[in-house]
Amino acid sequence: MKTMMTLAGAAFVLALGANAHAADDEHPSVKRQFDLPPSADLAYTISARQRGLALNGDATLTWRAGDGKYAVSAESRVAVLGKLTENRSSGAIDAYGLAPNEFYDKRFRKEAVTATFDRGAKTISFSDGDKTYPIRGGEQDRVSISWQLVGVARAAKDKFKAGSEWQFFVVGPRDADPWTFRVVGREKVQLGGTLGEVDAVHVARATPPGSREQTLDMWLAPSLEWYPVKLRFTEGERETVEQTLERIGKK
C-alpha cells in the first residue's frame, strides 16, 4: 500500500502533507507577468522505483486555456493496478494568471476530495475538513501550479535563470502552504517517441532542510512551448517516480 500511495503522487500532483493555516507573511499576494502556453494533450511514460521494485505505466494530461478560462485534467496508470490518480483544476484567467475555482483529487482506493475557491466570498474551503484560507490573489492548486509556473517562465525569459527563486501559495486537497521553486539550470533531456533530445530548464521545489515532504523536479523545454517534458517525484531515499514526455497533441 505504501508503494501505491507514493505512485499516486504522479501526474503533476504532490503527495499530501502541508502546514495548516499559513501566517500572513507566508500567504502573500504576488502579481507577475505571465504568458500561458497553447492548449495541448500531453502523454507521458511513468518509471518508478519503489523499495527495489520497478513499476511502469503512463500518464495523460489535457491542458486548455482561452476565452478567459482554463482547465487541466490528469490521469496516471500502472500495469496490474490500473488507474492510480485522477486530478482536475479549472477556473478563470485573471491579472495574476490562473485563478482556480475548483481542485479535484482522486487517488487509488480513496474517495475524491475537492478544494473550492469561492471568488465571491474570497475564501478557500475543502470538502474534507473545516480549514479555510483567504483569497488574496495568485493562489494556485497542486494541478494549476505547474502551468502557472510555465506561464511565468515564458514571460520572464532571461530572468528565469539558475539560482532564481519563485514563490507561490499552493492549495492541496485538505490544506495549503507556501511553495518555493528554484531554477537549477539548463540540462539535456531525452524524451520518448519521436521527440528526441531537448534542452530544458530544470526547476525544483525547494523544501526546508530536513523536511520529509515529497519533492518535485520539473524540466521545462523552451523549444516545446515550455511544456513540462519531465517530472520527478522523490520521497525518502528509495522511492522515485519519473514522468517523461512521449507525445504532444496540439489543440
MIKOL-544592 format. One line per 5 residues: number of its first residue (from 1); their letters; for each residue x negated, y, z negated of N, C-alpha, C. Coordinates in pm, 1 decimal, always signed. Layout:
N
NUM	A	X Y Z X Y Z X Y Z | ...
***
This chain:
251
1	MKTMM	-82.2 -120.0 +0.0 +0.0 +0.0 +0.0 -85.5 +124.9 +0.0 | -201.8 +124.0 -66.8 -292.5 +238.7 -65.5 -335.8 +269.6 +77.6 | -364.4 +164.0 +155.1 -403.8 +183.7 +293.4 -292.6 +252.4 +371.4 | -169.7 +207.1 +354.3 -57.8 +265.1 +426.7 -40.4 +411.3 +392.6 | -53.8 +447.9 +263.6 -34.5 +584.7 +222.4 -142.9 +675.1 +277.0
6	TLAGA	-266.7 +626.6 +283.5 -373.5 +709.6 +337.8 -352.8 +731.9 +486.7 | -315.7 +628.3 +559.4 -288.9 +642.7 +701.9 -174.8 +739.1 +727.2 | -81.7 +746.9 +633.3 +31.4 +836.8 +652.1 -11.0 +982.1 +651.1 | -136.5 +1008.8 +621.3 -185.8 +1145.6 +627.2 -217.7 +1189.6 +767.8 | -211.7 +1099.3 +866.3 -247.2 +1134.7 +1003.5 -137.7 +1216.6 +1069.0
11	AFVLA	-159.9 +1246.2 +1199.8 -64.5 +1322.4 +1280.1 -44.9 +1463.8 +1226.9 | -153.9 +1533.0 +1196.0 -154.0 +1674.3 +1160.6 -96.5 +1703.7 +1022.5 | -86.2 +1607.2 +936.2 -29.8 +1632.1 +804.5 -122.7 +1575.5 +698.4 | -155.8 +1654.9 +597.8 -240.6 +1607.2 +489.8 -157.6 +1535.1 +385.2 | -222.6 +1447.7 +309.8 -155.2 +1376.1 +203.3 -110.2 +1472.5 +95.5
16	LGANA	-16.5 +1428.1 +10.2 +34.4 +1513.5 -95.7 -74.3 +1544.0 -196.6 | -49.4 +1648.1 -273.6 -145.2 +1686.1 -375.6 -175.8 +1832.6 -360.7 | -107.5 +1916.8 -441.8 -129.8 +2059.7 -434.4 -95.3 +2121.3 -568.3 | -131.0 +2246.7 -585.3 -100.2 +2315.9 -708.5 +46.3 +2354.3 -712.4 | +95.0 +2386.2 -830.4 +232.3 +2430.4 -844.1 +240.3 +2576.0 -801.6
21	HAADD	+319.4 +2658.1 -871.4 +336.6 +2796.1 -831.8 +203.0 +2867.6 -827.6 | +167.1 +2920.5 -712.8 +39.7 +2988.9 -697.9 +50.0 +3129.6 -754.2 | -60.6 +3176.9 -810.7 -65.0 +3313.1 -861.2 -56.5 +3409.9 -743.5 | -18.1 +3535.4 -774.8 -0.1 +3634.2 -669.3 -123.9 +3649.9 -583.0 | -243.1 +3646.7 -646.0 -363.8 +3666.4 -567.3 -398.5 +3543.7 -483.6
26	EHPSV	-330.1 +3430.9 -504.9 -350.2 +3311.3 -424.0 -247.6 +3301.8 -311.6 | -154.9 +3393.7 -310.1 -48.3 +3392.6 -210.5 -39.5 +3530.8 -143.8 | -143.7 +3568.8 -72.7 -142.5 +3699.9 -7.1 -63.8 +3697.0 +123.2 | -20.9 +3812.5 +168.4 +41.0 +3827.1 +298.3 -66.4 +3876.4 +394.2 | -110.9 +3787.7 +486.0 -220.9 +3820.4 +576.6 -169.4 +3823.1 +719.9
31	KRQFD	-184.1 +3939.0 +784.7 -140.3 +3953.4 +923.5 -263.5 +3959.7 +1013.3 | -269.0 +3868.7 +1108.8 -380.8 +3863.4 +1203.5 -327.1 +3861.6 +1346.2 | -410.8 +3897.2 +1440.6 -373.9 +3881.0 +1579.9 -366.8 +3731.8 +1612.6 | -279.9 +3694.8 +1704.5 -268.0 +3554.7 +1743.5 -229.5 +3545.8 +1890.6 | -263.7 +3433.4 +1950.5 -233.5 +3405.3 +2091.4 -201.9 +3256.6 +2100.8
36	LPPSA	-73.5 +3224.1 +2098.2 -33.1 +3083.7 +2094.2 -60.8 +3014.3 +2226.8 | -98.4 +2886.3 +2222.5 -128.2 +2811.8 +2346.2 -0.7 +2769.8 +2417.8 | -11.6 +2730.2 +2544.7 +105.8 +2684.7 +2620.3 +167.0 +2558.3 +2558.8 | +295.3 +2541.1 +2580.1 +364.0 +2419.9 +2534.5 +300.1 +2297.1 +2598.5 | +298.3 +2186.3 +2524.2 +234.1 +2065.3 +2575.5 +278.8 +1943.2 +2496.2
41	DLAYT	+260.2 +1825.9 +2558.6 +274.7 +1696.9 +2491.4 +134.7 +1637.4 +2479.7 | +92.7 +1605.3 +2359.7 -41.5 +1553.6 +2334.8 -33.9 +1410.9 +2282.8 | -118.2 +1323.3 +2338.8 -124.0 +1183.3 +2296.0 -263.3 +1154.1 +2241.3 | -269.0 +1089.4 +2126.5 -395.2 +1059.7 +2058.2 -407.6 +910.2 +2029.5 | -530.2 +863.0 +2021.5 -556.3 +730.9 +1965.9 -596.8 +748.9 +1820.1
46	ISARQ	-564.6 +650.1 +1737.1 -598.0 +653.3 +1595.3 -696.9 +541.8 +1565.2 | -803.0 +576.6 +1496.6 -900.9 +478.5 +1449.6 -920.5 +500.7 +1300.3 | -895.7 +397.7 +1220.5 -901.3 +412.5 +1075.7 -992.7 +308.9 +1012.6 | -1057.8 +347.3 +907.0 -1138.9 +256.5 +826.1 -1089.0 +267.8 +682.9 | -1030.7 +159.8 +633.3 -971.0 +158.6 +501.0 -1026.7 +42.9 +419.1
51	RGLAL	-1114.9 +73.9 +322.8 -1176.2 -28.5 +237.2 -1235.8 -141.8 +320.6 | -1303.8 -104.2 +428.9 -1368.7 -202.7 +513.1 -1280.3 -262.5 +619.4 | -1151.7 -229.4 +620.0 -1057.5 -282.8 +718.1 -1037.7 -182.3 +830.7 | -1056.0 -226.2 +955.2 -1037.7 -139.5 +1070.9 -894.4 -150.2 +1122.0 | -829.9 -36.2 +1142.7 -693.6 -31.0 +1194.4 -688.5 +67.0 +1311.0
56	NGDAT	-608.3 +34.8 +1411.7 -597.5 +120.6 +1529.2 -451.0 +147.2 +1562.0 | -427.0 +261.7 +1624.7 -291.0 +296.0 +1660.0 -288.1 +417.1 +1751.2 | -175.5 +487.8 +1750.9 -162.8 +605.2 +1834.6 -74.2 +708.7 +1767.3 | -88.4 +832.0 +1812.7 -7.7 +942.2 +1762.2 +36.3 +1027.8 +1879.2 | +156.7 +1080.1 +1871.5 +207.4 +1169.5 +1974.6 +250.6 +1300.0 +1910.1
61	LTWRA	+229.7 +1409.1 +1982.0 +266.1 +1539.3 +1930.0 +328.3 +1624.0 +2040.4 | +440.8 +1686.0 +2008.5 +509.9 +1774.5 +2101.5 +504.3 +1916.5 +2048.1 | +449.8 +2007.4 +2127.4 +436.2 +2148.1 +2089.8 +515.1 +2233.3 +2189.0 | +607.0 +2315.5 +2136.2 +685.6 +2404.7 +2220.0 +684.9 +2545.6 +2159.2 | +662.0 +2646.0 +2243.9 +665.1 +2784.6 +2198.7 +712.8 +2873.5 +2312.7
66	GDGKY	+808.6 +2962.0 +2282.1 +861.0 +3052.2 +2384.5 +991.5 +3113.9 +2340.1 | +1026.1 +3230.7 +2397.1 +1151.1 +3299.8 +2366.2 +1165.5 +3327.8 +2216.6 | +1052.2 +3358.1 +2150.5 +1056.6 +3393.4 +2009.1 +1075.7 +3277.1 +1914.7 | +1061.6 +3153.0 +1964.8 +1080.7 +3034.7 +1881.2 +968.2 +2935.2 +1905.5 | +951.7 +2843.1 +1810.8 +855.6 +2734.0 +1828.3 +913.0 +2607.8 +1765.6
71	AVSAE	+858.7 +2493.3 +1806.6 +894.0 +2364.3 +1747.0 +776.6 +2269.5 +1765.6 | +744.4 +2195.7 +1660.8 +638.7 +2094.5 +1665.1 +693.5 +1965.6 +1606.1 | +668.8 +1853.6 +1672.1 +705.5 +1724.1 +1616.0 +590.0 +1627.9 +1637.6 | +565.4 +1542.0 +1539.4 +453.0 +1449.1 +1547.1 +493.8 +1314.3 +1489.1 | +442.6 +1207.6 +1551.3 +463.7 +1071.3 +1501.3 +333.2 +995.0 +1509.1
76	SRVAV	+311.8 +903.4 +1414.1 +194.2 +815.8 +1419.6 +238.4 +671.3 +1399.4 | +169.8 +579.2 +1468.8 +199.5 +435.9 +1460.9 +69.7 +356.7 +1457.5 | +73.3 +241.7 +1391.6 -38.8 +147.8 +1397.4 +16.6 +9.2 +1424.8 | -69.3 -76.8 +1477.3 -28.0 -213.2 +1508.4 +24.0 -282.8 +1383.4 | +120.8 -368.0 +1400.1 +183.7 -450.2 +1295.5 +279.6 -367.6 +1209.2
81	LGKLT	+232.1 -255.6 +1153.4 +314.7 -177.3 +1061.7 +417.6 -91.0 +1133.6 | +389.2 -51.5 +1256.9 +481.4 +33.7 +1330.2 +467.5 +179.8 +1291.6 | +579.9 +254.2 +1291.5 +575.5 +397.4 +1264.4 +537.9 +425.1 +1118.7 | +437.2 +508.9 +1100.5 +393.1 +546.1 +966.4 +443.4 +683.1 +925.1 | +443.1 +777.3 +1017.5 +484.0 +913.0 +983.1 +570.3 +973.2 +1092.2
86	ENRSS	+657.1 +1063.5 +1050.2 +733.0 +1147.7 +1141.4 +742.4 +1284.7 +1075.7 | +691.9 +1386.1 +1143.1 +685.9 +1519.1 +1084.5 +731.9 +1623.2 +1185.0 | +803.0 +1724.4 +1136.4 +852.5 +1829.0 +1224.7 +841.6 +1965.5 +1156.4 | +823.0 +2067.0 +1237.4 +827.5 +2205.7 +1191.6 +891.4 +2288.3 +1300.7 | +981.4 +2378.4 +1261.4 +1045.6 +2464.0 +1361.2 +1077.6 +2598.5 +1298.5
91	GAIDA	+1088.0 +2699.0 +1384.3 +1118.3 +2831.6 +1333.1 +1101.9 +2937.3 +1439.3 | +1072.9 +3059.0 +1395.1 +1059.5 +3173.3 +1484.0 +912.9 +3209.9 +1501.7 | +888.9 +3303.0 +1592.4 +757.2 +3362.9 +1610.1 +773.2 +3510.9 +1575.6 | +703.9 +3556.2 +1470.9 +718.0 +3694.9 +1428.5 +583.5 +3766.2 +1433.5 | +570.8 +3877.5 +1365.9 +448.8 +3958.2 +1370.7 +329.6 +3887.1 +1309.1
96	YGLAP	+354.6 +3785.3 +1225.8 +246.9 +3709.8 +1162.4 +206.0 +3587.2 +1244.0 | +288.4 +3548.9 +1339.5 +264.3 +3426.7 +1414.9 +380.8 +3331.6 +1396.8 | +352.3 +3206.4 +1363.9 +458.5 +3108.6 +1340.1 +526.1 +3138.3 +1207.1 | +658.5 +3138.6 +1209.5 +737.6 +3164.8 +1089.8 +834.0 +3048.8 +1070.6 | +792.4 +2944.3 +998.8 +876.1 +2824.2 +985.0 +1010.5 +2852.3 +919.3
101	NEFYD	+1110.5 +2778.0 +964.8 +1240.3 +2774.6 +898.0 +1257.2 +2645.4 +819.5 | +1202.3 +2534.9 +875.9 +1213.6 +2405.9 +807.6 +1094.4 +2317.3 +838.2 | +1048.6 +2247.7 +737.2 +941.8 +2148.1 +749.2 +998.8 +2014.7 +705.0 | +985.0 +1913.1 +790.7 +1040.8 +1779.2 +765.9 +926.2 +1679.6 +757.0 | +928.5 +1593.5 +654.0 +820.2 +1497.8 +631.6 +879.1 +1360.7 +598.7
106	KRFRK	+851.9 +1261.8 +686.1 +899.0 +1124.2 +663.4 +779.1 +1031.5 +669.7 | +758.6 +954.8 +563.2 +644.6 +865.1 +554.3 +688.9 +720.9 +536.1 | +596.8 +630.2 +562.6 +623.3 +487.1 +560.3 +690.3 +443.9 +429.6 | +809.2 +383.7 +443.8 +886.3 +329.7 +331.9 +924.0 +434.2 +227.2 | +932.8 +559.1 +266.9 +974.4 +664.3 +175.0 +1086.4 +746.8 +238.2
111	EAVTA	+1167.5 +808.1 +152.4 +1274.7 +892.9 +200.8 +1217.1 +1021.8 +259.1 | +1286.0 +1076.5 +357.3 +1244.2 +1202.9 +415.4 +1264.3 +1317.0 +316.0 | +1174.3 +1412.9 +319.9 +1185.8 +1532.8 +235.8 +1168.0 +1655.0 +325.4 | +1222.6 +1767.8 +281.0 +1213.8 +1889.7 +359.4 +1176.2 +2008.5 +271.7 | +1114.3 +2106.8 +334.1 +1091.4 +2237.4 +272.8 +1166.7 +2338.2 +358.2
116	TFDRG	+1242.6 +2425.6 +294.4 +1325.8 +2522.6 +365.8 +1276.4 +2664.1 +339.3 | +1257.4 +2739.9 +447.1 +1216.5 +2879.6 +438.7 +1341.1 +2965.4 +461.4 | +1400.7 +3014.8 +354.7 +1521.5 +3097.2 +364.4 +1477.7 +3241.5 +389.4 | +1481.0 +3284.0 +515.8 +1432.1 +3416.8 +551.6 +1520.2 +3527.4 +494.3 | +1650.5 +3500.0 +477.8 +1739.5 +3600.0 +420.8 +1709.4 +3626.5 +274.9
121	AKTIS	+1694.1 +3516.8 +200.0 +1664.9 +3528.7 +57.2 +1516.1 +3544.3 +28.4 | +1432.9 +3530.2 +132.8 +1287.2 +3539.1 +120.3 +1233.3 +3441.6 +15.3 | +1281.8 +3315.9 +25.4 +1245.5 +3213.4 -71.2 +1218.7 +3080.6 -1.7 | +1116.7 +3008.3 -48.2 +1085.4 +2873.8 -1.0 +1130.0 +2775.2 -107.7 | +1207.5 +2674.3 -68.5 +1256.0 +2573.4 -162.6 +1237.7 +2435.1 -102.6
126	FSDGD	+1262.5 +2330.8 -184.9 +1233.1 +2193.0 -145.9 +1351.2 +2102.0 -175.9 | +1370.6 +2000.7 -89.3 +1479.1 +1906.0 -112.8 +1448.7 +1814.7 -230.6 | +1320.3 +1794.9 -261.1 +1278.0 +1710.3 -372.1 +1206.0 +1797.4 -475.6 | +1278.5 +1842.6 -575.6 +1219.5 +1926.7 -678.8 +1279.4 +2065.2 -680.0 | +1253.9 +2139.4 -788.3 +1314.8 +2270.9 -804.9 +1214.8 +2385.8 -796.3
131	KTYPI	+1095.4 +2361.1 -746.7 +998.8 +2469.4 -730.8 +1044.1 +2565.1 -621.4 | +1009.0 +2690.2 -634.7 +1034.9 +2789.9 -532.0 +914.4 +2882.0 -519.4 | +899.8 +2940.6 -400.9 +792.7 +3036.8 -374.9 +851.3 +3152.2 -294.7 | +799.7 +3273.2 -313.5 +849.6 +3386.5 -234.6 +793.4 +3384.4 -93.1 | +868.9 +3437.0 +0.6 +819.4 +3457.4 +136.4 +767.0 +3599.8 +146.4
136	RGGEQ	+637.8 +3612.3 +174.7 +575.4 +3744.3 +186.2 +528.9 +3773.7 +327.9 | +526.3 +3668.6 +410.6 +481.6 +3682.6 +549.3 +355.9 +3602.2 +574.4 | +357.5 +3522.8 +680.0 +239.8 +3445.7 +717.7 +231.5 +3306.1 +659.6 | +326.8 +3265.3 +575.2 +323.4 +3130.6 +517.8 +339.5 +3025.4 +627.8 | +268.5 +2913.8 +611.6 +276.0 +2803.0 +706.7 +314.5 +2675.3 +633.3
141	DRVSI	+350.6 +2571.9 +710.3 +369.2 +2439.9 +650.2 +260.5 +2347.8 +704.2 | +260.8 +2222.0 +662.3 +149.6 +2132.5 +694.2 +151.0 +2080.8 +837.7 | +252.9 +2115.4 +913.3 +251.7 +2088.2 +1057.3 +217.6 +2215.6 +1133.6 | +281.3 +2325.9 +1097.9 +259.5 +2450.9 +1171.5 +119.0 +2507.0 +1153.8 | +52.4 +2476.6 +1042.0 -77.3 +2537.0 +1013.8 -179.1 +2510.6 +1124.5
146	SWQLV	-181.1 +2390.5 +1180.8 -277.4 +2360.4 +1287.2 -257.1 +2452.6 +1406.5 | -131.8 +2481.3 +1440.1 -101.3 +2562.9 +1556.8 -116.8 +2710.5 +1528.2 | -91.0 +2751.4 +1405.6 -120.6 +2889.5 +1367.0 -271.5 +2914.0 +1375.4 | -349.6 +2816.6 +1329.4 -495.2 +2829.0 +1335.3 -542.8 +2835.4 +1480.5 | -483.8 +2754.8 +1567.8 -517.9 +2759.9 +1710.2 -487.7 +2898.5 +1767.0
151	GVARA	-370.9 +2953.1 +1733.6 -334.3 +3085.2 +1782.5 -428.5 +3193.2 +1734.4 | -469.9 +3184.4 +1608.4 -564.8 +3281.1 +1552.8 -700.2 +3268.0 +1621.8 | -745.3 +3143.9 +1643.3 -874.5 +3120.7 +1708.1 -875.3 +3176.1 +1850.2 | -767.1 +3155.0 +1925.3 -759.1 +3203.4 +2063.2 -767.5 +3356.1 +2068.6 | -708.2 +3422.9 +1969.6 -710.1 +3569.4 +1967.3 -841.9 +3624.0 +1914.3
156	AKDKF	-901.2 +3552.4 +1817.8 -1023.8 +3601.4 +1753.8 -1146.1 +3588.3 +1843.5 | -1147.4 +3484.7 +1926.6 -1258.4 +3458.5 +2019.3 -1393.9 +3459.4 +1947.9 | -1481.5 +3557.6 +1974.6 -1617.2 +3558.4 +1919.0 -1619.8 +3571.5 +1767.7 | -1511.4 +3623.0 +1708.0 -1506.9 +3634.7 +1562.0 -1483.7 +3499.1 +1495.7 | -1433.2 +3404.6 +1574.0 -1409.0 +3270.3 +1522.4 -1539.4 +3192.6 +1537.5
161	KAGSE	-1637.8 +3225.6 +1454.6 -1773.7 +3175.2 +1469.6 -1818.0 +3099.3 +1346.1 | -1928.0 +3026.0 +1360.4 -1980.2 +2945.4 +1249.7 -1999.8 +3030.6 +1125.3 | -1951.3 +2977.3 +1012.1 -1963.8 +3045.9 +885.1 -1844.1 +3130.8 +848.3 | -1759.3 +3165.0 +945.4 -1641.6 +3246.2 +913.8 -1536.8 +3161.0 +843.1 | -1457.9 +3224.4 +757.2 -1354.9 +3154.6 +681.9 -1219.5 +3221.0 +705.0
166	WQFFV	-1115.7 +3139.1 +705.2 -981.6 +3185.3 +737.7 -884.1 +3127.2 +636.0 | -815.9 +3216.0 +562.8 -727.7 +3173.5 +453.4 -580.6 +3176.5 +496.5 | -506.1 +3077.1 +446.0 -363.0 +3067.5 +471.7 -293.6 +3016.4 +344.9 | -163.3 +3042.8 +334.8 -83.4 +2985.2 +227.7 +3.4 +2877.7 +291.6 | -13.9 +2751.9 +247.1 +44.1 +2637.7 +318.0 +143.4 +2562.0 +229.3
171	VGPRD	+260.2 +2538.2 +284.6 +369.7 +2470.1 +214.9 +369.8 +2322.0 +252.0 | +377.4 +2236.3 +150.0 +386.2 +2092.9 +170.3 +527.2 +2043.6 +145.8 | +546.2 +1912.0 +132.0 +680.6 +1858.1 +111.4 +743.4 +1895.6 -23.2 | +657.4 +1924.2 -124.0 +711.2 +1949.6 -258.0 +653.1 +2072.1 -327.2 | +549.3 +2132.1 -270.7 +489.5 +2249.8 -331.5 +403.1 +2320.3 -227.9
176	ADPWT	+324.5 +2416.1 -271.1 +242.8 +2494.2 -178.0 +116.7 +2541.2 -247.8 | +13.5 +2569.9 -167.9 -110.6 +2622.6 -224.6 -194.0 +2689.3 -116.6 | -295.2 +2766.7 -155.7 -380.0 +2833.7 -57.4 -479.4 +2737.6 +4.7 | -499.5 +2749.7 +135.0 -599.0 +2670.5 +207.4 -701.0 +2764.5 +269.6 | -824.6 +2721.0 +273.7 -930.4 +2794.0 +342.5 -992.6 +2704.2 +448.1
181	FRVVG	-998.8 +2752.7 +571.4 -1065.9 +2681.4 +679.2 -1198.6 +2750.2 +709.3 | -1303.3 +2671.2 +722.1 -1436.5 +2724.0 +754.1 -1478.7 +2673.2 +891.3 | -1529.0 +2764.9 +974.1 -1578.1 +2725.9 +1106.2 -1718.9 +2670.2 +1089.6 | -1736.9 +2542.5 +1125.8 -1865.6 +2474.1 +1110.4 -1958.9 +2508.9 +1225.3 | -1908.0 +2506.9 +1348.6 -1989.5 +2537.5 +1465.5 -1937.8 +2464.2 +1587.5
186	REKVQ	-2012.7 +2470.8 +1696.5 -1974.8 +2406.2 +1821.7 -2039.2 +2268.7 +1832.9 | -1962.0 +2172.0 +1884.0 -2010.2 +2035.0 +1898.3 -1950.5 +1972.7 +2023.9 | -2019.2 +1872.8 +2078.6 -1966.8 +1796.2 +2190.7 -1877.9 +1685.1 +2136.2 | -1762.5 +1665.9 +2201.4 -1668.3 +1562.4 +2158.3 -1628.1 +1479.0 +2279.5 | -1638.9 +1348.4 +2266.9 -1598.6 +1255.7 +2373.8 -1451.6 +1220.7 +2355.5
191	LGGTL	-1370.6 +1252.6 +2455.1 -1227.4 +1227.2 +2447.4 -1190.8 +1099.8 +2522.3 | -1065.8 +1057.3 +2508.4 -1020.8 +935.9 +2574.1 -965.0 +962.7 +2712.3 | -917.7 +856.9 +2775.8 -858.0 +868.4 +2907.5 -954.6 +927.3 +3008.1 | -906.7 +1023.4 +3086.8 -989.4 +1088.0 +3188.8 -1040.0 +1225.0 +3144.6 | -1025.0 +1257.9 +3017.5 -1060.8 +1391.8 +2970.9 -1211.4 +1411.4 +2957.9
196	GEVDA	-1286.2 +1304.2 +2933.1 -1431.5 +1313.7 +2926.3 -1483.0 +1388.7 +2805.0 | -1602.7 +1443.9 +2818.3 -1667.1 +1515.7 +2707.7 -1634.9 +1664.4 +2715.6 | -1606.1 +1724.8 +2600.2 -1575.1 +1867.7 +2596.4 -1656.2 +1936.0 +2486.9 | -1673.3 +2064.9 +2502.2 -1734.5 +2148.5 +2399.5 -1623.0 +2192.9 +2305.5 | -1638.0 +2171.0 +2175.9 -1531.0 +2200.6 +2081.1 -1583.3 +2277.6 +1960.2
201	VHVAR	-1494.7 +2354.9 +1899.6 -1526.4 +2428.5 +1777.4 -1479.4 +2345.1 +1658.3 | -1572.7 +2307.1 +1572.4 -1544.7 +2224.5 +1455.6 -1500.0 +2314.9 +1340.9 | -1381.4 +2288.3 +1288.4 -1324.9 +2364.2 +1177.2 -1289.6 +2266.0 +1066.5 | -1323.9 +2299.9 +941.8 -1298.3 +2209.4 +829.9 -1223.5 +2282.1 +719.5 | -1128.8 +2212.3 +658.9 -1064.1 +2267.3 +541.1 -1163.3 +2262.2 +425.5
206	ATPPG	-1190.2 +2376.7 +367.3 -1285.8 +2385.8 +256.5 -1213.4 +2360.5 +125.0 | -1246.0 +2249.8 +58.8 -1185.3 +2218.5 -69.7 -1281.5 +2255.3 -181.6 | -1230.4 +2283.2 -302.1 -1317.0 +2320.7 -413.6 -1415.8 +2209.3 -446.7 | -1535.4 +2243.5 -497.8 -1633.9 +2142.4 -536.5 -1573.2 +2043.0 -635.6 | -1594.6 +1913.7 -609.8 -1542.2 +1810.4 -698.9 -1396.0 +1777.5 -676.0
211	SREQT	-1332.3 +1843.6 -578.8 -1191.1 +1819.5 -552.2 -1170.4 +1678.7 -497.1 | -1058.8 +1614.5 -535.0 -1025.0 +1482.2 -484.2 -918.2 +1489.7 -376.3 | -885.0 +1612.3 -332.5 -785.7 +1627.0 -227.3 -838.2 +1570.9 -95.8 | -747.6 +1521.4 -15.3 -784.8 +1472.7 +116.4 -832.9 +1590.8 +200.9 | -939.9 +1571.8 +275.7 -993.6 +1678.8 +357.6 -949.5 +1663.3 +502.7
216	LDMWL	-956.0 +1772.0 +577.3 -918.6 +1773.0 +717.8 -1026.0 +1843.5 +798.8 | -1075.2 +1776.7 +903.0 -1164.2 +1837.6 +1001.6 -1092.4 +1838.8 +1135.0 | -1100.8 +1951.7 +1207.1 -1039.4 +1963.1 +1338.7 -1142.8 +2013.2 +1438.9 | -1133.1 +1964.6 +1560.9 -1216.8 +2011.9 +1670.9 -1124.9 +2072.9 +1775.6 | -1140.2 +2203.6 +1801.7 -1057.1 +2277.3 +1895.7 -1137.1 +2303.6 +2022.9
221	APSLE	-1078.1 +2273.3 +2138.0 -1150.4 +2283.2 +2265.4 -1108.1 +2407.4 +2343.2 | -1194.8 +2509.6 +2350.9 -1160.9 +2630.8 +2427.1 -1126.1 +2602.5 +2573.5 | -1191.2 +2503.1 +2635.3 -1164.3 +2473.1 +2776.3 -1029.3 +2405.3 +2796.2 | -968.4 +2358.6 +2688.9 -837.4 +2293.2 +2694.8 -736.6 +2371.7 +2611.5 | -732.7 +2503.1 +2632.3 -637.3 +2592.7 +2566.8 -655.2 +2597.7 +2414.2
226	WYPVK	-769.2 +2551.5 +2364.3 -796.8 +2543.7 +2219.6 -709.7 +2437.5 +2150.2 | -654.1 +2343.0 +2225.0 -577.1 +2236.6 +2161.3 -667.6 +2158.2 +2065.1 | -612.2 +2103.7 +1956.4 -690.1 +2015.7 +1868.7 -719.2 +1884.4 +1941.8 | -845.7 +1860.6 +1976.2 -879.4 +1741.9 +2054.4 -926.4 +1626.3 +1966.1 | -959.2 +1657.5 +1842.3 -999.6 +1552.9 +1749.0 -966.8 +1599.1 +1607.7
231	LRFTE	-920.7 +1505.4 +1523.8 -892.7 +1533.9 +1384.0 -947.4 +1420.4 +1299.1 | -997.0 +1455.0 +1183.0 -1047.1 +1352.2 +1091.0 -994.0 +1381.7 +950.7 | -927.4 +1282.9 +893.5 -877.2 +1290.8 +757.6 -963.2 +1200.1 +670.0 | -1014.8 +1251.7 +561.4 -1103.4 +1173.6 +475.5 -1054.4 +1178.9 +331.4 | -1052.2 +1062.5 +268.4 -1013.8 +1053.3 +127.0 -1111.9 +959.3 +58.5
236	GERET	-1189.6 +1011.8 -35.4 -1290.7 +930.2 -101.8 -1404.8 +898.4 -6.4 | -1475.9 +790.9 -36.0 -1593.2 +755.3 +42.7 -1566.6 +646.9 +146.2 | -1455.0 +575.9 +134.1 -1434.8 +459.4 +219.6 -1309.6 +467.2 +305.0 | -1237.3 +578.0 +301.6 -1110.8 +585.3 +372.8 -1111.1 +703.9 +467.9 | -1106.2 +673.7 +596.3 -1111.3 +775.7 +700.2 -1012.8 +742.8 +811.3
241	VEQTL	-944.8 +844.3 +860.1 -856.2 +830.5 +975.4 -898.1 +934.1 +1078.1 | -923.4 +889.7 +1201.5 -959.7 +981.5 +1309.5 -857.0 +974.7 +1421.6 | -821.8 +1090.9 +1475.7 -735.0 +1100.6 +1592.2 -813.8 +1164.7 +1704.9 | -814.0 +1102.4 +1820.8 -885.9 +1155.2 +1937.0 -789.8 +1171.6 +2052.8 | -792.6 +1289.3 +2113.6 -700.6 +1319.4 +2223.2 -728.9 +1230.7 +2343.6
246	ERIGK	-622.8 +1175.4 +2400.0 -634.5 +1088.0 +2515.8 -565.7 +1144.0 +2639.6 | -459.8 +1222.4 +2617.8 -383.1 +1268.9 +2732.5 -311.7 +1398.8 +2696.7 | -304.1 +1491.8 +2792.9 -231.8 +1618.2 +2777.4 -125.2 +1626.3 +2886.5 | -3.6 +1650.8 +2846.1 +104.7 +1674.7 +2940.4 +153.7 +1818.2 +2924.8 | +130.4 +1902.6 +3022.3 +173.3 +2042.7 +3015.3 +322.0 +2053.5 +3043.1
251	K	+384.6 +2149.9 +2978.0 +529.7 +2173.0 +2995.4 +554.4 +2316.6 +3038.8
***
